[in-house]
Amino acid sequence: MRCFFLFCCCLFCCAPRAAWGGTPVQEASAEDAVNLYCLRLTYPVVRALEPDGDGGQWLVLADDRRVLYSRARGEGEGREFPADPWDVDVRASMADLYPLEPERPATPEGVAPGRRRSYALLAALYGSDARQVGKGLRTAHVLGQPVRLAATAARALQKVEPRLAESVREQPGLRALLKPDGGFLWRRVAGEQRLSPHAYGVALDLSARRAPYWRWSRLRPHPMQQSYPSAIVAAFEAEGFIWGGKWHEYDLMHFEYRPELICKARILRGLEKMNAADATTGGAMMKEGIRP
């Protein structure tokens, strides 16, 4: 991973100045380069990253809407009531590296890669109310059982299904963990005030009675965080879904379409490579807010 960061830094520092044009507004980190690469790869509507003049940075979408990528340094400090730690800017939502299968690291308090979300990005991608989200829903299947999800998540789930079918042929007992118990539903996170990712059509629950949510169990951690079949988790991760069993506040039934996190994890573990030209372009865009 360190070698990859050094590679990115060399690309950004050694790229021709003419590619950037003018004086750099701010230095781009190697991690930001990976983040932007994965955001643009997985969400093609993301077109640029631009500074706002006050130290903040904003993703610019194809229709010119803007989503906060990173707050200005020090912004929000000194508030009497802290902001919701689970509703964050895009950069913070990607900060915790998601552990790919077969990794099942410990999940002490505060460890929940992917549970921090940019709700502004979710709203921009999928819709800001039930009606808008509903227009983009499609039906996908888990072993022939229908699930309604946002179009991009549904397409990804259709690619998961044959992987699951093959695993069930090899291990028939897995079928008991593959009963859909909900996809899209405009609701809040159980026991909390934030909207659930289900409200945006990017999450599905499987076999809720067998794979519990942390608020329904006294076990901390839950043994299924280690024993849940890797074949199921790996099938979903291969197509851009993360698993809620890798969170301190575990949600063992929960799979969520977050392809940018899977992309970043694969790159930083050397399982996938960034094209050098793309990396250079990403660095230049972050220095100058250049639109492609």
Phi, psi and omega in degrees: 000318179299320179297322180295316180298319178297322178298314180298315182298320179296320179300314185289323183283330186260353180296148181302136181299328181298334179293335182266319180074115176081192182270130180304136179285316177202157182286139178261133179275161177297324179295320177298324179297317178295316180303311183294320178303312183290324178296315181289327180291319187267337178231088186300344178289344177284119187249330185199166173236120186236141174283156181255002180091346180246012179100353176270166178226144186229134169286136176251125182267172185300329180266015178074006170293155183236139179233133183297120176271312178211138179286157173299145181302128179089350181294132179093350180287146177084008177292144177294321177241120184295151176294160178301118183290349181259351176248101193232176174286170187297318181301314180295328180292340181254003189288324182275116184291124181284132180274115181283151174303143008269019182290128174225069182292164176299153182234069176295171181306134181096347179264111181200066185299117181103345180282336171280127186230152168267102180291335175295320178291318178302315180295321181292324183279322192241341181128151184259358175211172186300324181294314180296315179297318182302326180296334184260009183281147174224163180260128172238182185221149170239108185051044177085355182265127188286146176220132178265123182220166170303151189306314182293321178292323178296319178297320178294320180295325177298332177279336177288323189305312179296330176295317179293319181300319178296318179296321179292325176299323181278328181225084185304333181296342180294336184303328181296339180262008188238037176263114180298131178239027176138135170242249178296132171198122181286097183207171177267161173300135182304122178082006183224176184261344181285152172296145175282152172299341174299329181294338180259002178075025183244012181223150173221150178250141180235125173049064185300328181289337181260337185234091192281167174263147188302328180288346181264001185224150176268355185280128178221107352286177178264137182300334179290346175297336176257329188265348179303136188302125180295331181299323179288310182299315182296324179298318179288316180300325182299339181244020170099009179260143171257161183245132181289355176286352181261022178246151172301312176274072193296150177220085193291338179275350199263126172236134190228132182283104179224068188297334179295327179287321177293318177303311182297317180298320181293320179294312184288345175260006177075016179273346181213148183246142169277135174296132184302320180295320179295320180297317179297315179299318179299317179297318180296318181297323181285332178287325188240353185067035182284137175267138180288000000 
